[in-house]
Amino acid sequence: MARTLRVLVQLMGWSCVAIGLFHVVAGNAAIPGAEHAGTTVDSWGRFMGASFAGYGLAWLWAGRQHPVPASAVRWLAAVFLLGGVGRLLSLALHGWPQWFQIALSVIELGLPPVYFWLAPADERATKAALAATDAPRGREATASAAPEVRS
């Protein structure tokens, strides 16, 4: 499970960086149905693209830690889930968006529970590996530290 977590964290990070940079470069053209939305939406979209790229860098940072910090994964997944909740709010207030936005909503609502579940996997694996390597040394250290008894 630790390897799965690492792979998913890296995949999330690189995906967010790529998507964010695409929005910075393409502006309104990156948003389905918003190609002609005007300069205000273009400016906002490019800014949010940069923010999303930064969010991706936070995922990549977390994935480079040893072990991957469960708290960071939970916080980053919670932010992603909040984005999905925002889409649900938009759906409730304004109706169905373009089909691709619906697909993104499914990902944003479905993936965070997987991250919440996997979050402690790498910490657990690291702790278990350390315990396994320390156990033999622990017995030797105890035996060598015992006082010598002479008769």
N, C-alpha and C positions, 0 to 999 in steps of 0.2 A: 504494500500500500504506500510505503514511503516513496518508492520510485514513481508510482502513479501520480502522487501528489507533486513531486518535482517536475514531471513531464507536463502536467496540467498547468502548473504555475508558470512555467516557461512559455507554454503555448498561449496562455492568457496574456502574459506580458508582451510577447512579440506581436500578437494579434492587435492588442490595444495600441501599441506604438504605431503599427502599420496603418490601422484605421485612422488614428489621430492625425498622422502626417498626411494621409490622403485627404482628409478634410481641410487641413491647412493649405494644401496645394490646390485642391479643386474647388473649394468654397461651396457655393450653392449647388454646383453640379454633383457633389458628393451626397446630396440629400435627395432621395427619390421623391419626385413631385414638387420640389422646391427650386428647380432650375431658374425660375424667373421671379424669385421671391423678393428681390431688391437688395440694396446695399446694406441695410441694417441686418437682415438675416444672414447675408454673406459674411459680414464682419463678426457677428455672433458665432456663426458656424466655424469660422477659422479659429477664433479664440477658443471655443470649446474643443476643437480638434487638437490644439496645442495642450489643453488641459488633459484630454484623454490620452495623448501620447505620454504626458507626465505620469498619469495613473498607470499606464503600462510599464513605465520605468520603475515604479514602486513595486509592481509584481515581479519584475526581473530582479530587483534588489532582493526581495524576499526569497526568491528562488536560488540566489547565490549564497545565502546564509547556510551555515552548517551547525545545527540542523535548521531546516526551514521553520521559522518561528510561527507557531500556531496562532498566536494573537494577531500577527500581521495578516495572515491568511484570512482569519475571521473578519477583521476590519475591512480588508479589501473586498472580500466577498459580500459583506454587508452593504458597502457602497454600490456594488454592482446590483444587488437586490433592490436597493432604493431606486436605482434607475428603472428597474422593471416595474416597481410600484408606481413610479411617476408615469410610466406608459399606461398602466391600468387606470390611473386617475384621468389621464387625457382621454382614454377610451370612454370612460364613464361620462365625462363632461362634453366631449366633442364627437364621439362616434368612432367608427373603424378607420384606422389609417391605411396607408398604402400597404400591400401584402408583405413587403419585405420588413416593414416595421413590426408586423405581427410576428414574423419569424424571429426577429431580434428579441421581442418581448418574451417568447417562449424560452429562449436561451437565457435571458436575464433573470427569469423567474425560476428556471429549472436547474441551472448550474450552481448557484450559491449553496443549496443544500448539500450538494456533492462536496464542495469545498469545506463547508462546516463539518461534515462527517470525516473527511480526510485530514483536516487541519493538524491534528496532533500526531499523525502517522510518523513523520520523520523524527520528531522529538522522542517518541516512544522507541523507534528503531535505534536511534543513537544511544538512548539510555540503556536499552537491552544489550547493545554491543559493548558499551563501556562496562556494564555489570559482568558480562561474560569474560572480558579480558582482565578485569580487576579481581575476579574471584580466585584464580590460582595464585596470583601475587599476594592476595590478602592472607591466604593460609601460610605461605612461605614467610611472609613478613611477621606473622604472629609467632611462628615457630622459632624464627631467628631472634626475635625480640625477647623471648622467654629467658629468664635468668638461669644461668648455669648452676646446677646443684652439684656440690662435691661432698663426698663422704669421708 
